Amino acid sequence: MTVVSPEPVTEPQPRPGILTISPYVGGESKAGVERPIRLASNEGALGASPRAIEAYRALAGELHRYPDGGAGELRAAIARRHGLSADGIVCGAGSDELIQLLVKSYAGPGDEVLYSAHGFLIYGIAARSVGATPVAAPERDLKADVDALLARVTERTRLLFLANPNNPTGTYLTKAEVERLHGGLPGHVILVIDGAYAEYMSAADYSDGADLVDRSRNVVMTRTFSKIYGLSSLRLGWAYCPPAIADVLNRVRGPFNVSAAAQAAGVAAVEDTAFVEKVRQHNDVWRAWTEEALRGLGLVVHPSVTNFVLIDFAGIAGKDAESARQYLKARGILVRQVGSYGLPTCLRITIGTGEEMEATVAALRDYLQE
Ligand SMILES: *Cc1c(COP(=O)(O)O)cnc(C)c1O
């Protein structure tokens, strides 16, 4: 008689927590028509700076060369443009990479990663991917709530992510509110201020947080070239860090994590301040126009300071976000469902070109009248 031993595990097993991740599903990019109107991913309405496109093209003959692993020219250009110390800047393949590296470096099993309830999905994904526990604090009026966040800080909290302004709610915390949040944090918690939409901001009471990085040892600001600069496809972002945190990121990042094409285009983009200003002005005009037009249709439009608006179908009899999204898609217009952000009655619509916004409002008018 043979003794049956327990079935050995015969398949590779991922680390605890990994299989609790719901994979990130980005905004749709295809609608079954040749040139859909793409308003689902907050991409740049006017594309990239012609100078960035030229710099990218100029690199075609150098594809066999490794990039500068330290992204020296790009960090210097960013530092000049923003008045920062280049030593504190670490570049990454999108700010997503930097967010993941921060979480991987500072959190692990048993640790907590804190963010606000309708915060960017990547924060929770990054936490789970290292076996840490994601903790979401409730918001007030679709805005991060400083007291609710501070109330959830424990000795196990390692990082607090604040997108400011936030995606997908389009709201922001003032400089004073962010400083109050930071002031309430114990020194072992890193406050990561994700400024993906900082370039769209003009409010006098707003700060991107760079000044707070300079004054603290536990604040990091992340930025991206994917939004106002229109370089999403190149995957380029940067973090501004205190020296000890920059040192950590430089140890864990891939040695050539930013392609030469991204670096060259990034330098040209950051120096083309006139283009950035043009995009910002375009966004101000068309966001205001879109918000007013959509309110005119009877929709609830949450006030936004970013390059997207969040509209709410709750309370509109016989209508809902998902059927509106399908209706728009059938007309070749792609917008973002935000159920995964805990906002199932809402849709997020990126501010595109003027014609794109007119087409979108016209389609929503038809949808509501059907
Ligand atoms: C779009 C976005 C990013 C940027 O991601 P990249 O990886 O740089 O393209 C980061 N944070 C928020 C809140 C965003 O909406």
The ligand as an SDF file (V2000), in Angstrom:
LIG
                    3D

 15 15  0  0  0  0  0  0  0  0999 V2000
   -2.5030   60.3210  -16.4640 C   0  0  0  0  0  0  0  0  0  0  0  0
   -2.1000   60.2760  -15.0410 C   0  0  0  0  0  0  0  0  0  0  0  0
   -0.8030   59.9520  -14.6750 C   0  0  0  0  0  0  0  0  0  0  0  0
    0.2500   59.8230  -15.7330 C   0  0  0  0  0  0  0  0  0  0  0  0
    0.6410   58.6180  -16.0600 O   0  0  0  0  0  0  0  0  0  0  0  0
    1.8860   58.4200  -17.0290 P   0  0  0  0  0  0  0  0  0  0  0  0
    2.3900   57.1110  -16.5850 O   0  0  0  0  0  0  0  0  0  0  0  0
    2.8970   59.5150  -16.7500 O   0  0  0  0  0  0  0  0  0  0  0  0
    1.3840   58.4510  -18.4190 O   0  0  0  0  0  0  0  0  0  0  0  0
   -0.4470   59.9320  -13.3380 C   0  0  0  0  0  0  0  0  0  0  0  0
   -1.3530   60.2450  -12.4000 N   0  0  0  0  0  0  0  0  0  0  0  0
   -2.6030   60.5980  -12.7100 C   0  0  0  0  0  0  0  0  0  0  0  0
   -3.5440   61.0000  -11.6370 C   0  0  0  0  0  0  0  0  0  0  0  0
   -3.0190   60.6080  -14.0420 C   0  0  0  0  0  0  0  0  0  0  0  0
   -4.2790   60.9220  -14.3480 O   0  0  0  0  0  0  0  0  0  0  0  0
  1  2  1  0
  2  3  1  0
  2 14  2  0
  3  4  1  0
  3 10  2  0
  4  5  1  0
  5  6  1  0
  6  7  2  0
  6  8  1  0
  6  9  1  0
 10 11  1  0
 11 12  2  0
 12 13  1  0
 12 14  1  0
 14 15  1  0
M  END
$$$$
